[in-house]
Amino acid sequence: MATKTITDDSFETDVLKSDKPVLVDFWADWCGPCKMIAPALEEISEELSDQITIAKMDIMANQQVPGEIGVQSIPLMILYKDGKPVAQKLGAAPKTQLKSWIEGEL
């Protein structure tokens, strides 16, 4: 399963009410490091599709949720379990590090 695009309007349903963990990647089109990790997140999404949903939220098109949770720097990845944020990672990293971090938090 490829990464899922979420919006301010879908955040509650897609993330907070999800029956499995959701990793939300807060990103923007102008962010170079965000573009660097995007292919890795797509691959990880396919590899771990039975365990986690990986979602992307464009902070320029969706400002309500990032504002409410205090997103100040991107890329910012926040892992939600049972509707609550349980871990976060700021900045770009190689795929192996991202996958290892995600698996360690699941």
QUIMOSUL-V725637 format. One record per helix or strand. SS is the DSSP state (A for helix, B for strand). FROM is the first residue (numbers start at 1). LEN is the number of residues. If there is no record, write none. Layout:
ss = {SS,SS}
from = {FROM,FROM}
len = {LEN,LEN}
//
This chain:
ss = {B,A,B,A,B,A,B,B,A}
from = {4,11,21,32,52,64,76,84,95}
len = {2,6,7,16,7,6,6,7,11}
//
